[in-house]
Amino acid sequence: MTTLGMVFRPQLPPERLRDVVREAEAAGLAELWLWEDCFLESGIATAAAALAWSERLRVGVGLLPVPLRNVAVTTMEAATLHRLFPGRVMLGVGHGVQDWMGQVGARAESPLTLLREHLDAMRALLAGERVTTEGRYVRLDDVALDWPPATAPAVYAGARGPRSVRLTGEAADGTILDASTPPDGVRGARRLIDEGREAAGRTDRPHPVVVYLHAATGPGARARLDAELRREGNAEMPGLGVAGGAEDVAKAVLRLAEAGADTVVLQPTADEPDPEGYVRFVTDQVVPLVR
């Protein structure tokens, strides 16, 4: 069964999050995903609030940009959330948008090296290991968490380019693909992920793939989606996004699932006029069609 979630866009002010979380909890949404986008909203702060305002809802952050973050701080935050809200947290890390990283003086010369080092250290620390490493970017001297999670949680990684996607198979526990990934792109990503898993000897465990999907509904849906795709430079990419009613969205979700997505996260447009109504659209109309 494909898991269906949605993302709370950080273009909405943070004070809107509580109502969306409460609606998601009441409606039975499986997963609510959040972003740490410069210079909009923090991923960890919003995740902590969303988890505290709910009892059942699973909350993901996809993703935390590693150039902005010391791995020890990221791992302490992750461990704290996993202990406070066991079984309900999904955290992903990634390169971040390089122009944004440059704006804050954090752009890495080798984003791939940084992500690999961050993933290796973070996964080891969350597993309760004591870590000493002297990498190009990540340096730890006899570091261990005093309060690691009871069981090592999955660490997801987001990626676009082929080398980065392959790396997620080697060094992460799951992969996040953004909404610029059509079904054929998911199939290609699955092949690269499996290559990475094979190279790292990690084929004995599942590797879930989370895919975002541009999905607009309601009045002006097609125009809003087209405008967003143009802003992102993806207007000419075939098979990207969906605008329409529940059946249209469900068909797009199933195409991604058939291509290899384990979870599809519906991504409303940044100017979605009714985010609480969007939650109900997902749970009441789309979910029954993809079960």
C-alpha positions as CSV (number, residue, x, y, z in Angstrom):
1,M,0.0,0.0,0.0
2,T,1.3,3.5,-0.9
3,T,1.5,5.9,2.0
4,L,0.0,9.3,1.1
5,G,1.0,12.5,2.9
6,M,1.1,16.2,2.2
7,V,3.5,19.0,2.9
8,F,2.9,22.2,4.9
9,R,4.5,24.8,2.6
10,P,6.8,27.2,4.5
11,Q,5.4,30.0,2.4
12,L,2.6,29.9,4.9
13,P,3.4,31.8,8.1
14,P,4.4,29.6,11.0
15,E,1.3,30.5,13.0
16,R,-0.8,28.7,10.4
17,L,0.8,25.4,11.3
18,R,-1.3,24.6,14.4
19,D,-4.6,24.6,12.5
20,V,-3.2,22.5,9.7
21,V,-1.8,20.0,12.2
22,R,-5.0,19.8,14.1
23,E,-7.0,19.3,10.9
24,A,-4.5,16.6,9.7
25,E,-4.8,14.8,13.1
26,A,-8.6,14.9,13.1
27,A,-8.9,13.8,9.4
28,G,-6.5,10.9,9.8
29,L,-3.7,12.1,7.5
30,A,-0.9,9.6,7.7
31,E,2.1,11.9,7.3
32,L,2.7,15.7,7.3
33,W,6.0,16.8,5.8
34,L,7.8,20.1,6.5
35,W,10.7,21.9,4.9
36,E,13.7,23.8,6.2
37,D,13.9,26.3,3.4
38,C,16.0,29.5,3.5
39,F,14.9,31.9,4.7
40,L,11.4,30.8,5.6
41,E,11.1,28.3,8.5
42,S,13.1,26.0,10.6
43,G,12.5,22.3,10.1
44,I,13.3,21.2,13.7
45,A,11.2,23.9,15.4
46,T,8.2,23.2,13.2
47,A,8.5,19.5,13.6
48,A,8.6,19.7,17.3
49,A,5.5,21.9,17.4
50,A,3.6,19.7,15.0
51,L,4.5,16.5,17.0
52,A,3.5,18.2,20.3
53,W,0.1,19.3,18.8
54,S,-0.8,15.8,17.7
55,E,-0.9,12.3,19.1
56,R,-0.9,10.0,16.0
57,L,0.4,12.1,13.1
58,R,3.8,11.1,11.6
59,V,5.9,14.2,10.9
60,G,8.7,14.3,8.3
61,V,11.3,17.0,7.6
62,G,12.5,16.8,4.0
63,L,15.0,18.1,4.2
64,L,17.6,19.7,6.6
65,P,20.5,21.3,4.6
66,V,23.8,19.9,5.9
67,P,26.0,22.9,5.0
68,L,24.0,24.9,7.5
69,R,24.4,22.4,10.3
70,N,27.0,20.9,12.6
71,V,26.4,17.2,12.6
72,A,26.4,16.9,16.4
73,V,23.7,19.6,16.7
74,T,21.6,17.9,14.0
75,T,21.9,14.5,15.7
76,M,21.1,15.8,19.2
77,E,18.0,17.4,17.8
78,A,17.0,14.3,15.9
79,A,17.7,12.1,19.0
80,T,15.6,14.4,21.2
81,L,12.6,14.2,18.8
82,H,12.8,10.5,18.4
83,R,12.9,10.0,22.2
84,L,10.0,12.4,22.8
85,F,7.9,11.1,19.9
86,P,9.0,7.5,19.2
87,G,7.8,6.1,15.9
88,R,6.4,9.4,14.6
89,V,9.5,11.2,13.3
90,M,11.1,11.1,9.8
91,L,14.1,13.3,9.2
92,G,16.0,13.8,6.0
93,V,19.2,15.7,5.2
94,G,20.6,16.9,1.9
95,H,22.7,19.4,0.0
96,G,20.4,22.3,0.3
97,V,20.0,24.9,-2.5
98,Q,23.5,25.9,-3.4
99,D,22.6,29.6,-4.0
100,W,21.1,29.8,-0.6
101,M,24.1,28.1,1.0
102,G,26.3,30.7,-0.7
103,Q,24.2,33.5,0.7
104,V,25.1,32.5,4.2
105,G,28.7,31.6,3.6
106,A,28.1,27.8,3.9
107,R,28.5,26.6,0.4
108,A,30.7,23.4,0.3
109,E,33.3,22.9,-2.4
110,S,32.3,19.2,-2.5
111,P,28.6,18.8,-1.5
112,L,28.8,15.1,-2.1
113,T,31.7,14.6,0.3
114,L,29.9,16.7,3.0
115,L,26.7,14.7,2.7
116,R,28.4,11.4,2.9
117,E,30.4,12.4,6.0
118,H,27.3,13.9,7.6
119,L,25.3,10.7,7.0
120,D,28.0,8.4,8.2
121,A,28.4,10.3,11.4
122,M,24.8,11.0,12.1
123,R,23.7,7.3,11.6
124,A,26.5,6.1,13.8
125,L,25.7,8.6,16.6
126,L,22.0,7.8,16.5
127,A,22.9,4.1,16.8
128,G,24.6,4.8,20.1
129,E,28.1,4.6,18.8
130,R,31.0,6.7,20.0
131,V,32.5,8.5,17.0
132,T,35.9,9.9,16.3
133,T,36.4,11.1,12.7
134,E,38.6,13.6,10.9
135,G,36.9,14.1,7.6
136,R,37.1,16.9,5.1
137,Y,34.1,18.6,6.7
138,V,32.9,16.5,9.6
139,R,35.3,16.3,12.6
140,L,34.3,14.6,15.8
141,D,36.6,13.7,18.8
142,D,35.2,11.0,21.0
143,V,31.6,12.1,20.6
144,A,28.6,10.0,21.8
145,L,25.0,10.9,22.6
146,D,24.0,10.7,26.2
147,W,20.4,10.1,25.2
148,P,20.4,8.2,21.9
149,P,17.1,6.8,20.7
150,A,16.1,3.4,22.1
151,T,16.5,1.9,18.6
152,A,18.5,3.5,15.7
153,P,16.0,5.5,13.6
154,A,16.1,5.8,9.8
155,V,18.0,8.8,8.4
156,Y,16.7,9.8,5.0
157,A,18.6,11.8,2.4
158,G,17.3,14.0,-0.4
159,A,19.0,14.1,-3.8
160,R,18.6,15.1,-7.4
161,G,21.7,14.4,-9.4
162,P,22.7,10.8,-10.2
163,R,25.8,10.7,-8.0
164,S,23.8,12.1,-5.1
165,V,20.9,9.7,-5.6
166,R,23.4,6.7,-5.8
167,L,24.9,8.0,-2.5
168,T,21.6,7.8,-0.7
169,G,21.5,4.1,-1.5
170,E,25.0,3.7,-0.1
171,A,24.8,5.9,3.0
172,A,21.2,6.7,3.9
173,D,18.2,4.6,5.1
174,G,15.8,6.1,2.7
175,T,15.6,8.6,-0.2
176,I,13.6,11.7,-0.7
177,L,12.9,12.9,-4.3
178,D,11.5,16.3,-4.9
179,A,8.5,17.3,-7.1
180,S,10.7,17.7,-10.2
181,T,10.8,13.9,-10.5
182,P,8.3,12.4,-12.9
183,P,7.6,8.6,-12.9
184,D,10.5,7.8,-15.3
185,G,12.8,9.7,-13.0
186,V,11.6,7.6,-10.0
187,R,12.4,4.5,-11.9
188,G,15.9,5.8,-12.8
189,A,16.4,6.8,-9.2
190,R,15.4,3.4,-7.9
191,R,18.1,1.8,-10.2
192,L,20.8,4.2,-8.9
193,I,19.7,3.6,-5.3
194,D,19.9,-0.1,-5.7
195,E,23.4,0.3,-7.3
196,G,24.5,2.2,-4.2
197,R,22.9,-0.4,-1.8
198,E,24.7,-3.2,-3.7
199,A,28.0,-1.4,-3.6
200,A,27.7,-0.8,0.2
201,G,26.4,-4.3,0.9
202,R,23.1,-2.9,2.3
203,T,20.6,-5.0,0.3
204,D,19.5,-6.9,3.4
205,R,17.2,-4.0,4.5
206,P,14.4,-2.0,2.9
207,H,15.1,1.4,1.5
208,P,11.9,3.5,1.3
209,V,11.6,6.2,-1.4
210,V,9.6,9.3,-0.7
211,V,8.5,11.4,-3.7
212,Y,6.8,14.8,-3.7
213,L,4.1,15.4,-6.2
214,H,2.9,18.9,-7.4
215,A,-0.9,18.6,-6.9
216,A,-3.3,21.4,-7.2
217,T,-7.1,21.3,-6.8
218,G,-10.0,23.6,-6.6
219,P,-10.6,26.9,-8.4
220,G,-7.8,28.0,-10.6
221,A,-5.9,24.8,-10.0
222,R,-4.4,24.5,-13.5
223,A,-3.3,28.1,-13.6
224,R,-1.7,27.9,-10.2
225,L,0.2,24.8,-11.0
226,D,1.4,26.1,-14.4
227,A,2.6,29.3,-12.7
228,E,4.5,27.3,-10.1
229,L,6.1,25.0,-12.7
230,R,7.2,28.1,-14.6
231,R,8.7,29.7,-11.5
232,E,10.7,26.5,-10.9
233,G,11.8,26.3,-14.6
234,N,10.0,23.0,-15.1
235,A,7.1,24.1,-17.3
236,E,8.4,22.0,-20.3
237,M,9.0,18.8,-18.4
238,P,6.4,16.2,-19.4
239,G,4.5,14.2,-16.8
240,L,5.2,16.6,-13.9
241,G,2.5,17.5,-11.5
242,V,-1.3,17.2,-11.6
243,A,-4.2,19.6,-11.4
244,G,-7.8,18.6,-11.0
245,G,-10.0,16.5,-8.8
246,A,-9.4,13.4,-6.6
247,E,-9.4,10.9,-9.5
248,D,-6.8,12.9,-11.4
249,V,-4.6,13.2,-8.3
250,A,-5.0,9.5,-7.4
251,K,-4.0,8.5,-10.9
252,A,-0.8,10.6,-10.6
253,V,-0.1,9.1,-7.2
254,L,-0.5,5.5,-8.6
255,R,1.9,6.3,-11.5
256,L,4.6,7.3,-9.0
257,A,3.8,4.2,-6.8
258,E,4.1,1.9,-9.8
259,A,7.5,3.6,-10.6
260,G,8.8,2.8,-7.2
261,A,7.6,5.4,-4.7
262,D,6.7,4.0,-1.3
263,T,5.4,7.3,0.0
264,V,3.9,10.1,-2.2
265,V,3.7,13.5,-0.5
266,L,1.2,15.8,-2.2
267,Q,2.6,19.3,-2.6
268,P,0.1,22.1,-2.9
269,T,1.0,25.3,-4.7
270,A,2.7,28.0,-2.6
271,D,-0.5,30.1,-3.0
272,E,-2.9,27.3,-2.0
273,P,-5.9,29.3,-0.7
274,D,-7.2,26.7,1.8
275,P,-4.6,24.4,3.4
276,E,-7.0,23.0,5.9
277,G,-9.4,22.2,3.1
278,Y,-6.5,20.6,1.2
279,V,-6.0,18.2,4.1
280,R,-9.6,17.1,3.9
281,F,-9.3,16.7,0.1
282,V,-6.4,14.4,0.6
283,T,-7.8,12.3,3.4
284,D,-11.5,12.2,2.3
285,Q,-11.2,12.0,-1.4
286,V,-7.8,10.9,-2.6
287,V,-6.7,8.3,0.0
288,P,-9.7,6.0,-0.7
289,L,-8.7,5.9,-4.3
290,V,-5.1,4.8,-3.7
291,R,-5.6,2.1,-1.1
